[in-house]
Amino acid sequence: MTLRKYVAAAALVTAAAFVALGCEASPTLPSSPPPGAVIVSANQQQFEQAVVNAPASTAFTIWFENRESVVHNVNVVDVAGASLAKGDIFTGPAARPLEVPALGPGNYRIICDVHPDMSAQLIAQ
């Protein structure tokens, strides 16, 4: 058996083992936002929404769409800058959900930790 055939056979065996064990190479993410999600998107080094609204006093999901091949994330912070919910930093184009705990009524900011000048206002009402 040539080296190339050996490597190909080993790759097939490994893939079959993952399937048989129910393992995945990476976590499966939803392909679309869950119902009621707050949509936030990044493009051209800025959030496309200057202001987003969210329900007050109830947990909700931010559906973050990174529409460019630059790393971004979303981080919900209070007026003092304390992080309340922080999403993963990832390269787009891709989208990920961020579960946000119940926020009291008021104004919050959404920032990108990688690009400090990227921000949007989140109003919980």
ABEGO torsion letter per residue (X at the ends): XBAAAAAAAAAAAAAAAAAAAGBBABBBBBABBBBGBBBBBBBGGBBABABBBBBBGBBBBBBBBBABABBBBBBBBBAAGBBABBBBBBBOBBBBBBBBBBBBBEBBBBBBAABAABBBBBBBX
